[in-house]
Amino acid sequence: MLKISYKIKGLTLNECWFSSEVPIDKASLLSFYCYRDTSVDIESKALKKEKKYTLINDLTQERDKIFSSFKPNVRNQIRKFDKSEEFSYSSNHESKELFLEFYSRFAEAKGLSKVEENSIDKYGKNLFYISGYLDGVLTNMQVYIEDKNSGTVRLLHSISTLYEKEDKHKQAKIGWINCYLHWHSILHFKEEGFKIFDWGGYTNDINSPLAGIDKFKASFGGEKVVLYNYYTLGYYTLKVIQERIL
């Protein structure tokens, strides 16, 4: 389990990711706790429960078996950039400022809210960044949450400059880079000893505006699983207030 604690207006909030249990002791229930992405299914009047779906890849499998589970078009796109001289990438735990700047341009172009720095800082060193470049220009970034205790890594953000490219050929290349970076990330986390690669959510709704993203994630051969979020009443109340303000 990965536990993250942070303060808002003097209140200490606690996020417990990938927990194998959801404590319902009195001390926890009276505090500001949430349990995210747990497979535990319980019923409690003192907890607000949310059911969700995601896709996962088993990183304990052999590299070739993981790769062969991808759709043929994904495998072909990865191969296109495997030895490309016009493509480069970097990965580390230190690219917060680069990501915030890159996401800010993305959000402005797409009419989305920006990612606030404090929403990144709360994860500390548990975020892994990977950046993709086409001819030396940043075109793609992905951010992952790492939890070595549970052996789980989860996609948090994936963005690109597809929105600003009128050149269809460059658009295609940026799409290929996106596939390659996911594959590179899978290999990196497998080598680091992680066991589960979580794609960060799946709507499971063919009529959803995000159905296209679902289809892309599914093309990497992951297994669909059910997960749950739980919130103490205090945490859930703050969550609702924040969402209404935004």
C-alpha positions in Angstrom: 0.0 0.0 0.0 1.1 3.5 -0.7 0.0 6.0 1.9 0.0 9.7 1.0 -0.8 12.4 3.6 -1.2 16.1 2.8 -2.9 19.2 4.3 -5.7 21.4 3.0 -6.7 24.4 5.1 -5.1 22.9 8.1 -6.8 19.5 7.7 -4.7 16.4 7.2 -6.0 14.2 4.3 -4.8 10.6 3.7 -4.9 8.7 0.5 -4.2 4.9 0.7 -3.5 3.5 -2.8 -3.7 -0.2 -3.8 -4.5 -1.4 -0.3 -5.2 -5.1 0.3 -7.6 -4.2 3.1 -9.9 -1.3 4.1 -9.8 -0.7 7.8 -13.1 0.4 9.3 -11.9 1.1 12.8 -13.4 4.1 14.6 -10.2 6.2 14.4 -10.0 5.9 10.7 -13.7 6.6 10.1 -13.5 9.8 12.1 -10.5 11.0 10.1 -10.1 12.2 6.5 -9.2 9.0 4.6 -9.7 7.5 1.2 -8.7 4.1 -0.1 -8.1 4.2 -3.9 -7.9 1.4 -6.4 -8.4 -1.5 -4.0 -9.8 -4.9 -5.0 -11.5 -5.3 -1.6 -15.3 -5.3 -1.8 -17.0 -4.5 1.5 -20.2 -2.8 2.7 -20.1 -0.1 5.4 -22.6 2.6 6.2 -19.6 4.7 7.4 -17.8 4.6 4.1 -18.8 6.0 0.7 -18.1 3.4 -2.0 -17.3 3.8 -5.7 -17.0 1.0 -8.1 -14.7 1.4 -11.1 -13.0 -0.5 -13.8 -9.4 -0.6 -15.1 -7.1 -2.7 -17.3 -4.0 -4.4 -16.0 -1.0 -6.1 -17.6 0.7 -8.8 -15.6 4.4 -7.8 -15.5 5.5 -11.2 -14.1 4.9 -12.7 -17.6 7.8 -13.0 -20.1 8.5 -10.0 -22.2 7.6 -11.7 -25.4 4.3 -12.9 -24.0 3.4 -9.4 -22.9 4.3 -8.0 -26.4 2.4 -10.7 -28.2 -0.8 -9.8 -26.3 -0.8 -6.3 -28.0 -2.9 -5.7 -31.1 -0.9 -6.1 -34.4 -1.2 -2.4 -35.2 0.3 -1.5 -31.7 3.2 -3.9 -32.2 3.9 -2.4 -35.7 3.9 1.2 -34.3 6.3 0.2 -31.6 8.6 -1.4 -34.1 8.5 1.8 -36.3 10.2 3.8 -33.5 12.4 1.1 -32.0 15.5 2.2 -33.9 14.3 5.6 -35.2 17.0 8.3 -35.2 14.4 11.1 -35.2 12.9 9.9 -31.9 14.4 10.1 -28.4 13.1 9.8 -24.8 14.1 10.4 -21.2 12.7 9.0 -18.0 13.2 9.9 -14.3 11.5 11.0 -11.1 12.6 14.6 -11.4 10.6 16.1 -14.3 7.8 17.8 -12.3 8.4 21.3 -13.7 8.6 20.1 -17.3 5.4 18.2 -16.9 3.5 21.1 -15.3 4.6 23.4 -18.1 3.7 20.9 -20.8 0.4 20.1 -19.2 -0.5 23.8 -18.9 -0.2 24.2 -22.7 -2.2 21.1 -23.2 -5.0 22.1 -20.8 -5.2 25.6 -22.3 -5.6 24.2 -25.8 -8.2 21.6 -24.8 -10.1 23.8 -22.4 -9.2 21.8 -19.3 -8.2 22.7 -15.8 -4.5 22.9 -15.1 -2.8 20.4 -12.9 -1.9 22.2 -9.7 1.6 21.8 -8.3 0.4 20.7 -4.9 -1.6 17.9 -6.5 1.8 16.6 -7.8 3.9 17.4 -4.8 1.8 15.2 -2.5 3.1 12.1 -4.3 6.7 13.0 -3.4 9.2 10.7 -5.2 6.5 8.1 -6.0 5.9 9.6 -9.5 7.8 8.4 -12.6 8.0 10.7 -15.7 8.7 9.7 -19.2 9.1 12.2 -22.0 9.2 11.6 -25.8 10.8 13.9 -28.4 10.4 14.1 -32.2 13.4 15.7 -33.8 14.4 17.2 -30.4 10.9 18.7 -29.7 8.9 17.4 -26.7 5.7 15.8 -28.0 4.6 13.3 -25.4 4.7 12.9 -21.6 3.4 10.2 -19.3 3.3 10.1 -15.5 3.0 7.0 -13.4 2.4 6.4 -9.6 4.7 3.8 -8.2 4.0 1.6 -5.2 6.8 -0.8 -4.5 5.1 -2.4 -1.5 2.2 -3.8 -3.6 4.3 -4.1 -6.8 1.8 -1.8 -8.6 2.4 1.0 -11.0 -0.5 3.1 -12.3 -0.8 5.5 -15.2 -1.8 9.0 -13.9 -1.4 11.3 -16.9 -0.7 10.7 -20.6 -0.7 13.8 -22.9 0.8 14.8 -26.2 0.8 17.7 -28.8 -1.5 15.9 -31.2 -3.9 18.8 -30.8 -1.5 21.3 -32.4 -0.2 19.3 -35.4 -1.8 19.9 -38.8 0.7 17.7 -40.5 -1.0 14.2 -40.7 2.3 12.5 -41.0 3.6 14.1 -37.8 0.4 13.3 -36.0 0.9 9.7 -36.9 4.4 9.7 -35.6 3.3 11.3 -32.3 0.7 8.4 -32.0 3.5 5.9 -32.6 5.6 7.6 -29.9 2.7 7.2 -27.4 2.6 3.5 -28.1 6.4 3.2 -27.8 6.6 5.1 -24.5 3.9 2.8 -22.9 5.9 -0.2 -24.1 9.1 1.3 -22.7 7.4 2.0 -19.4 6.1 -1.6 -19.2 9.6 -2.9 -19.7 11.1 -0.5 -17.3 8.7 -1.4 -14.5 9.0 -5.1 -15.2 12.8 -4.8 -14.8 12.3 -2.8 -11.6 10.4 -5.8 -10.1 6.8 -4.4 -10.3 4.1 -7.0 -10.9 1.0 -5.0 -12.0 0.8 -2.3 -14.7 -2.5 -0.5 -14.2 -3.8 1.6 -17.1 -5.4 4.1 -14.8 -9.1 3.5 -15.4 -11.5 2.2 -18.0 -15.0 3.5 -18.5 -16.4 0.1 -19.7 -19.0 2.2 -21.6 -19.1 2.1 -25.5 -21.1 5.3 -25.4 -18.7 7.3 -23.2 -16.8 10.3 -24.6 -13.7 8.3 -23.5 -14.6 5.2 -25.4 -11.8 5.9 -27.9 -9.3 6.1 -25.0 -10.7 2.8 -23.7 -10.1 1.2 -27.1 -6.5 2.4 -27.2 -5.8 1.1 -23.7 -7.4 -2.3 -24.5 -5.2 -2.6 -27.6 -2.3 -3.4 -25.2 -3.9 -6.7 -24.1 -4.7 -5.9 -20.5 -7.2 -7.7 -18.4 -10.3 -5.8 -17.3 -10.7 -5.8 -13.5 -13.1 -4.2 -11.0 -11.7 -2.0 -8.3 -13.2 0.2 -5.6 -12.6 3.6 -4.0 -13.8 4.2 -0.4 -14.1 7.5 1.4 -14.7 8.3 5.0 -17.6 10.7 5.3 -15.4 13.6 6.2 -13.1 13.0 3.2 -16.1 12.6 0.9 -17.7 15.8 2.0 -14.5 17.7 1.3 -14.3 16.0 -2.1 -17.8 17.1 -3.1 -17.1 20.7 -2.0 -13.9 20.9 -4.0 -15.7 19.5 -7.1 -18.5 22.0 -6.8 -16.0 24.9 -6.5 -14.1 23.7 -9.6 
